[in-house]
């Protein structure tokens, strides 16, 4: 029984998948934890882009 446990512990197949899943899990946890901060940042970013877009409508057309 102890030998089977040692063999299972030393098995490395699928470890890459486990590592990727752990990284994704950590990123999701960070996003959930900081969701309000991220939401405020995106809202400010988008609202700051609107005046820039309106300003670009006032520019004269460039003819090639």
Secondary structure, DSSP 8 states (H G I E B T S, - for coil): -HHHHHHHHH--TTHHHHHHHHHHHHHHHHHHHTHHHHHHHHHHHHHHHHHHHHHHHTS-----
